[in-house]
Amino acid sequence: MSGHGTPIPMSSAKCGPLTGIANVPGDKSISHRALILGAMAVGETHITGLLEGEDVLDTARAMRAFGAEVTDLGGGAWSVHGVGVGGFAEPENVIDCGNSGTGVRLIMGAMATSPITVTFTGDASLNKRPMARVTDPLALFGAQTVGRAGGRLPMTVVGAANPVPVRYAVPVPSAQVKSAVLLAGLNAPGQTVVIEREATRDHSERMLAGFGAEVSTEVTEEGRVITLTGQPELRPQVIDVPRDPSSAAFPVCAALIVPGSDVLVPNIGLNPTRAGLFATLREMGADLSYENERLEGGEPVADLRARFSPNLKGIEVDPVRAASMIDEYPVLSVVAAFAAGDTVMRGVAELRVKESDRIDAMATGLRANGVEVEDGPDWWIVHGRGHGDVPGGATCASHLDHRIAMSFLILGMAANAPVAVDDGGPIATSFPIFEPLMRDLGAAISRSA
Ligand code: S3P
């Protein structure tokens, strides 16, 4: 239930080298899915390394409201006693998903094929975001929805009493939509098929298989065709959540632009559907290596080592990579400001409907800090100024968006004058230890009145 508190103005300033080890929190996408699938299994799922950010805590609260027993065992360990596929109870009150698009969209999918009625709401950011992308396919299962104009929250979903399976081609590259359809398919008889033209993060498919569902993916001319057999009995699991590459992006990018830095970010999940940023940074000339590469729980994992990279160059980012780094464009645009030449980012219309319009939020703040940016509906270009030549000095609006707030604080660590954000509060949604972690590495971050 983020975004309800008083704003927390923050700023960052130039600092000495960033050095040391950055233990970033658990993966947000995997944490949501572990709680939701745990709640849909029969018996006790045990989770370690859960991200205890507000987004995920809102999902934990929601799962309790649907009848699952969700217990915080301390130190990132949680247990979930699930109620089984089709076993959700009707919540007694409105489900508040706070800031989390992933939370609300996945939970809507999970309940849409049960005969219960649920009203969803969120904070000012979430209540602006489009939900039709999820309610359209859920209607095909037989669910009904009533929301505000433009398909916005608050919204009531009447789950289908007699759901039918669905074959659905996802019109936008979105793992949330794909996952909502798969979760709805769990309680429909027969086979539900989701087709995606561009590969998006595949944590749902992997975890569904782990819980014992029959799910297969075929790569065809249409794209990735994912087939799920409905009404399985999900078996509870032991899940160790890997650390979040999207959170790792912040200390990694900071190390690349702050002179003298050398930072190790251990145990980062490098699922290919998530690792596009790191490939892009290497193309820009980043001194970024993967150490101790290994497989853990079927997912590729490595320790990332990032060192100051004085000769970064702008590049044209391959649009094919967009889905695999969609959450990382804001912080990439900060690195691009310190690179020589232009960084061109195309095929990124989805950035306009995230927690904020991320192209607009970053372009406005970068311009205020002396960096030239051009933008259009689905593209933007950052005109890099090169190392040592980014003025800084401005206050930026974070628009209730954690990644915008963190990106501008990273900018301030290497700009010539400090950079402020109007509200760092949203950082707690995904990376609650951002501030102490960055400070331990040597960053100068402060809270201002
Ligand atoms: C997520 C999918 C992405 C991403 C979000 C997490 C997920 O959203 O931006 O932070 O866990 O499925 P879209 O599905 O809207 O692309």
Boltz pocket constraint, residues with backbone or C-beta under 6 A from the ligand:
constraints:
  - pocket:
      binder: B
      contacts: [[A, 28], [A, 29], [A, 30], [A, 102], [A, 173], [A, 174], [A, 175], [A, 176], [A, 177], [A, 179], [A, 201], [A, 326], [A, 327], [A, 350]]
      max_distance: 6.0
